[in-house]
């Protein structure tokens, strides 16, 4: 098994959030329904916030944490898959929420797997904390999507 530094993993997760923001922007341009466009704009903003959260975390994290090894060779194809994803312009709010849950769960599962392979308790705890943040953001998306039904 190949090892990677936590820093490399977190930078990859930043790339994933940027790829999701780009995906939601592209889908927003292509979408026909105004409510769907608004939800996709919300999703794009959520991903940009997640990116910034990770970026700030990496800038402020101690080097001892960032230089901790993970015994986990993580799949790095997520950003490319986001670029290649094609969906119909007739997306519904439910389609967007389903897509967001599927994509966010892939990131959450990658983070959970990384946490369990950290060679230190500090690394495991840090990644678990970031994973909890991702789960909270996903919960907010689901809750916010219900608001779009009333617009």
PESULWO-V703279 format. One record per residue. N is the residue number from 1. RES is the residue in one small letter. PHI is phi in radians with two decimals (* if undefined). D_FIRST is the distance of its C-alpha to the first C-alpha in whole Angstrom. Layout:
# PESULWO-V703279
N,RES,PHI,D_FIRST + N,RES,PHI,D_FIRST
This chain:
# PESULWO-V703279
1,x,*,0 + 2,x,-1.57,4 + 3,x,-1.79,7 + 4,x,-2.39,10 + 5,x,-1.35,13 + 6,x,-1.00,15 + 7,x,-0.99,18 + 8,x,-1.09,16 + 9,x,-1.11,15 + 10,x,-1.17,19 + 11,x,-1.12,20 + 12,x,-1.11,18 + 13,x,-1.12,20 + 14,x,-1.03,23 + 15,x,-1.03,23 + 16,x,-1.11,23 + 17,x,-1.17,26 + 18,x,-1.15,28 + 19,x,-1.12,27 + 20,x,-1.18,28 + 21,x,-1.05,31 + 22,x,-1.12,32 + 23,x,-1.07,31 + 24,x,-1.14,34 + 25,x,-1.12,36 + 26,x,-1.09,36 + 27,x,-1.13,37 + 28,x,-1.11,40 + 29,x,-1.13,41 + 30,x,-1.45,41 + 31,x,-1.19,42 + 32,x,-1.62,46 + 33,x,-1.51,46 + 34,x,-1.16,47 + 35,x,-1.12,46 + 36,x,-1.14,42 + 37,x,-1.04,43 + 38,x,-1.11,43 + 39,x,-1.12,40 + 40,x,-1.14,38 + 41,x,-1.13,39 + 42,x,-1.05,38 + 43,x,-1.11,35 + 44,x,-1.04,35 + 45,x,-1.10,36 + 46,x,-1.07,34 + 47,x,-1.20,31 + 48,x,-1.14,32 + 49,x,-1.15,33 + 50,x,-1.10,29 + 51,x,-1.03,28 + 52,x,-1.10,30 + 53,x,-1.05,29 + 54,x,-1.15,26 + 55,x,-1.05,27 + 56,x,-1.14,30 + 57,x,-1.05,27 + 58,x,-1.11,25 + 59,x,-1.15,28 + 60,x,-1.75,29 + 61,x,-1.22,26 + 62,x,-1.15,26 + 63,x,-1.02,24 + 64,x,-1.05,22 + 65,x,-1.30,21 + 66,x,-1.08,20 + 67,x,-1.63,18 + 68,x,-1.36,16 + 69,x,-1.49,12 + 70,x,-1.98,10 + 71,x,-1.55,7 + 72,x,-2.65,7 + 73,x,-1.61,7 + 74,x,-1.48,10 + 75,x,-1.13,13 + 76,x,-1.93,15 + 77,x,-1.66,18 + 78,x,-0.98,20 + 79,x,-1.03,23 + 80,x,-1.16,23 + 81,x,-1.11,24 + 82,x,-1.13,26 + 83,x,-1.12,28 + 84,x,-1.52,28 + 85,x,-1.19,30 + 86,x,-2.06,33 + 87,x,-2.30,35 + 88,x,-1.28,39 + 89,x,-1.17,42 + 90,x,-1.51,43 + 91,x,-1.08,40 + 92,x,-1.79,42 + 93,x,-1.03,41 + 94,x,-1.07,39 + 95,x,-1.04,37 + 96,x,-1.14,36 + 97,x,-1.13,35 + 98,x,-1.07,33 + 99,x,-1.07,31 + 100,x,-1.07,30 + 101,x,-1.11,29 + 102,x,-1.06,27 + 103,x,-1.22,25 + 104,x,-1.12,25 + 105,x,-1.14,24 + 106,x,-1.10,21 + 107,x,-1.21,20 + 108,x,-1.09,21 + 109,x,-1.12,18 + 110,x,-1.13,16 + 111,x,-1.20,17 + 112,x,-1.09,17 + 113,x,-1.13,14 + 114,x,-1.13,13 + 115,x,-1.04,16 + 116,x,-1.26,14 + 117,x,-1.83,11 + 118,x,-1.12,13 + 119,x,-1.46,13 + 120,x,-2.34,17 + 121,x,-1.14,20 + 122,x,-1.03,21 + 123,x,-1.15,18 + 124,x,-1.04,18 + 125,x,-1.11,22 + 126,x,-1.10,22 + 127,x,-1.21,20 + 128,x,-1.07,22 + 129,x,-1.08,25 + 130,x,-1.14,24 + 131,x,-1.12,23 + 132,x,-1.04,26 + 133,x,-1.09,28 + 134,x,-1.07,26 + 135,x,-1.12,28 + 136,x,-1.11,31 + 137,x,-1.12,31 + 138,x,-1.11,31 + 139,x,-1.03,33 + 140,x,-1.11,36 + 141,x,-1.09,35 + 142,x,-1.07,36 + 143,x,-1.12,39 + 144,x,-1.13,40 + 145,x,-1.08,40 + 146,x,-1.17,43 + 147,x,-1.15,45 + 148,x,-1.22,45 + 149,x,-1.20,47 + 150,x,-1.76,50 + 151,x,-1.30,50
